[in-house]
């Protein structure tokens, strides 16, 4: 069965799913739900447009045939996909050939993009995709500089963003809130607009604005800059037991001094400050669940001594761990 569609702009998505593949579409206000034809598989793609400058998709699929979406000359304003079940394969011509696994995301800002995305057959795929329009993106810091600069670093940044990333637990929980949607009825439109803008803004701050601040004043070579970005990903994944600076330098093939200088320039924090902030933010998110004890949160973020964890948490947030006064 033919299962390939070519996308040049976001509006092509709606037309081709319905006309080429026979997806049934139910249109309910700001939401369009596409139902997979029985001969292709089961599941839905739910596209929600809570306002004019952001949108999202909730994907739940189990396919008999792979669904391949090719794109050519596609300009992505600002998009991200977070995978929770199954895999989503990506291939950007001349840049990257990989796939998202559960609890991984990719960020897409590339202009004149060419490649493909595939939902494989036989897997229970669950994912959330978010996108902001040009209007939304242009309100964010460094949007123009990042897309228009002719030096190599922004291009390298754009390519790095597409690589699968392990976001911190607070971000994962926000994505899961979209799937589980704790509100109903007329409140959903307000909820989806707020949470989509929150997530996109946080992703832009961490993965685009912070590196761009480093680019504007950094003396790093393109190879050194790429090594610093790799170090960021390693620390984001291994915050509970992070490598030492000498170990990290060996992992990314960069001199320790240049690594420390470049990381501070690029992300505005030392390596220690960055890792510590992830540990505390993750602990705070864990403790939001009343079923998680302080000891469990401490161990999850790499503390063996609960007392030391409590002291670090209090110093970071300026208050104790006593529930419910856990949040400032």
C-alpha positions in Angstrom: 0.0 0.0 0.0 1.2 3.5 -0.8 2.1 5.2 2.4 4.3 8.2 1.5 3.2 11.8 1.5 5.3 14.9 0.6 4.9 18.0 2.8 6.0 21.5 1.9 4.0 23.4 4.4 1.9 22.6 7.5 -1.4 22.9 5.6 -0.4 20.0 3.3 -0.7 17.7 6.4 -4.4 18.0 6.6 -5.1 17.6 2.9 -2.9 14.6 2.2 -4.0 12.6 5.3 -7.6 12.9 4.2 -7.3 12.8 0.4 -4.4 10.5 -0.2 -4.9 8.0 2.7 -8.5 8.3 3.5 -8.2 9.4 7.2 -11.6 10.4 8.5 -11.6 13.9 10.0 -13.9 15.1 12.7 -13.8 18.9 13.1 -14.7 20.2 16.5 -13.9 23.9 16.9 -10.2 24.3 17.5 -9.6 20.5 17.2 -9.4 18.2 14.2 -9.2 14.4 14.9 -8.0 12.2 12.1 -8.9 8.5 12.4 -6.7 5.9 10.8 -8.4 3.8 8.1 -8.9 0.1 9.2 -6.8 -1.1 6.3 -3.8 1.0 7.5 -4.2 0.3 11.3 -5.8 1.9 14.3 -5.5 5.1 16.2 -5.8 8.9 15.8 -3.9 12.0 15.2 -5.5 14.9 17.1 -4.5 18.4 15.9 -5.4 21.2 18.2 -5.1 24.9 17.4 -6.0 26.8 20.6 -5.0 30.2 19.1 -3.5 31.7 16.0 0.2 31.3 16.7 0.7 27.9 18.3 -0.7 24.4 17.7 -0.2 20.8 18.8 -0.8 17.2 17.8 -1.5 14.2 20.0 -0.5 11.0 18.2 -1.7 7.5 19.1 -1.1 5.0 16.4 -0.7 1.3 15.8 -0.1 0.8 12.1 -0.1 -2.2 9.7 2.0 -0.3 7.3 4.7 2.3 8.0 3.5 5.9 7.5 6.2 7.9 5.8 6.1 11.7 5.5 8.6 13.2 3.1 9.3 16.9 3.2 11.1 19.0 0.6 11.7 22.7 0.9 9.9 22.7 4.3 10.4 25.8 6.5 9.9 25.0 10.2 9.2 28.0 12.3 9.6 26.3 15.7 8.5 22.7 16.2 9.2 19.9 18.7 8.1 16.3 19.0 8.3 14.3 22.3 7.9 10.5 22.0 6.4 8.4 24.8 5.8 5.0 23.2 7.2 3.3 20.1 9.7 5.0 17.9 9.6 7.8 15.3 12.3 7.7 12.6 13.8 10.9 11.1 16.2 11.5 8.3 17.4 15.0 7.4 19.3 14.9 4.1 23.0 15.5 4.8 22.5 16.0 8.5 21.0 13.3 10.6 19.5 9.8 10.4 18.1 8.7 13.7 14.9 8.0 15.6 13.1 9.2 18.8 12.7 6.6 21.5 10.4 6.9 24.6 11.0 10.1 26.6 13.1 11.7 23.9 12.4 14.8 21.9 13.8 16.6 18.9 13.5 20.4 18.1 13.1 21.7 14.6 13.8 25.2 13.3 15.6 24.4 10.1 14.7 26.3 6.9 14.4 24.8 3.5 14.5 21.4 5.1 14.6 18.1 3.1 14.2 14.6 4.5 11.6 12.2 5.9 9.7 11.2 9.1 8.3 7.7 9.6 5.8 6.1 12.0 6.8 2.4 11.9 4.4 -0.5 11.7 3.6 -2.8 14.6 4.4 -0.4 17.4 2.1 1.3 19.9 3.2 4.9 19.1 2.3 7.7 21.5 3.8 11.2 20.9 3.1 14.9 21.3 4.2 17.5 18.7 4.1 21.2 19.3 4.6 24.1 16.9 4.8 27.8 17.0 4.2 30.0 13.9 6.6 32.7 12.6 4.6 35.2 14.6 5.2 33.3 17.9 8.9 32.7 17.1 9.7 36.3 16.2 8.6 37.4 19.7 11.3 35.2 21.3 14.9 36.4 21.9 17.5 35.6 19.2 14.9 34.4 16.7 16.2 36.7 13.9 19.9 36.3 14.7 19.7 32.5 15.0 18.0 32.1 11.6 19.7 34.8 9.6 23.4 34.7 10.8 25.8 33.5 8.1 28.5 32.1 10.4 28.6 28.3 11.1 27.5 28.2 14.7 23.7 28.8 14.2 23.6 26.2 11.5 25.4 23.8 13.8 22.9 24.7 16.6 20.0 24.0 14.3 21.4 20.5 13.4 22.2 19.7 17.0 18.6 20.5 18.0 17.3 17.8 15.8 19.3 15.1 17.6 17.2 13.1 20.2 17.4 14.7 23.6 16.4 13.5 27.1 14.5 16.4 28.5 14.3 17.0 32.3 11.5 15.4 34.3 9.5 18.7 34.7 9.4 19.1 30.9 8.4 15.5 30.4 5.5 16.0 32.9 4.2 19.0 31.0 4.2 16.9 27.8 2.3 14.1 29.6 -0.2 16.7 30.9 -1.1 17.4 27.3 -1.8 13.7 26.7 -3.8 13.2 29.9 -5.5 16.7 29.8 -6.6 17.3 33.3 -9.3 19.8 32.2 -12.5 19.3 30.2 -15.0 21.2 28.1 -14.5 24.9 27.3 -11.4 25.1 29.6 -9.4 22.8 27.3 -8.7 25.6 24.7 -7.3 27.8 27.5 -5.3 24.9 28.9 -3.8 23.9 25.6 -2.8 27.4 24.7 -1.1 28.0 28.0 0.7 24.7 28.2 1.9 24.8 24.6 3.3 28.3 25.0 4.9 27.4 28.3 6.7 24.4 26.8 7.8 26.1 23.6 9.1 29.1 25.6 11.0 26.9 28.0 12.5 24.8 25.2 13.6 28.0 23.4 15.2 29.4 26.5 17.2 26.2 27.3 18.1 25.0 23.9 18.2 28.1 21.7 18.4 31.4 23.6 21.1 30.2 26.1 23.4 28.7 23.4 22.9 31.8 21.2 24.0 34.1 24.0 27.2 32.1 24.1 27.6 32.3 20.3 27.4 36.1 20.3 30.5 36.4 22.5 32.3 33.0 22.2 35.7 32.5 20.7 35.1 28.7 20.4 35.8 27.1 17.0 32.9 25.2 15.4 34.4 21.9 16.6 34.7 23.2 20.2 31.2 24.6 20.1 29.9 21.2 18.9 31.7 19.5 21.8 30.2 21.9 24.3 26.7 21.0 23.0 27.5 17.3 23.3 28.6 17.9 26.9 25.2 19.6 27.6 23.4 16.5 26.3 25.5 14.1 28.4 24.9 16.1 31.6 21.2 16.4 30.9 20.9 12.6 30.7 23.4 11.7 33.5 22.6 14.3 36.1 22.1 11.8 38.9 25.6 10.4 38.5 27.4 13.0 36.3 30.9 12.4 34.9 33.7 14.5 36.4 35.0 17.3 34.3 38.1 15.3 33.2 35.8 12.4 32.3 33.4 14.8 30.4 36.3 16.4 28.6 37.4 13.0 27.4 33.9 12.0 26.3 33.6 15.1 24.1 37.2 15.3 23.0 37.8 18.8 24.3 40.4 20.3 26.6 39.1 20.7 30.2 39.8 24.5 30.3 38.1 25.1 26.9 35.2 22.9 28.0 34.6 24.9 31.2 35.0 28.2 29.5 32.9 27.3 26.6 30.1 25.8 28.7 29.9 28.9 30.9 29.9 31.2 27.8 27.2 29.1 26.0 24.8 28.3 28.7 25.4 31.0 31.3 26.2 28.5 34.1 29.2 26.5 35.1 29.1 22.7 34.6 28.4 22.2 38.3 25.7 24.9 38.4 24.0 23.4 35.4 24.0 19.8 36.7 22.9 21.0 40.2 19.9 22.9 38.8 18.7 19.9 36.8 18.9 17.7 40.0 17.0 20.2 42.0 14.4 20.9 39.3 13.8 17.1 38.9 13.5 16.6 42.7 11.0 19.4 42.9 8.9 17.8 40.1 9.1 14.4 41.8 8.0 15.9 45.1 5.0 17.4 43.4 3.7 13.8 43.5 2.4 13.3 47.1 3.3 9.6 46.8 7.0 10.4 46.4 8.9 10.6 49.7 11.8 13.0 50.3 14.1 9.9 50.4 12.9 8.6 47.1 13.4 12.0 45.5 16.9 12.3 47.0 18.0 8.9 45.7 16.4 9.5 42.2 18.6 12.6 41.7 21.8 11.0 43.0 21.9 11.8 46.7 22.7 9.0 49.2 22.4 11.2 52.3 18.9 12.6 52.6 20.1 15.3 55.0 22.5 16.6 52.5 19.8 16.6 49.9 17.4 18.6 52.1 20.1 21.2 52.8 20.8 21.5 49.1 17.2 21.8 48.2 16.6 24.4 50.9 19.6 26.5 49.7 18.5 26.2 46.1 14.8 27.1 46.6 15.1 29.1 49.8 12.7 27.0 51.9 12.4 23.6 53.5 11.0 20.4 52.2 8.0 20.4 54.5 4.8 19.7 52.4 2.8 21.7 51.2 5.3 24.6 51.5 7.5 22.9 49.0 7.1 25.5 46.2 8.0 29.2 46.5 
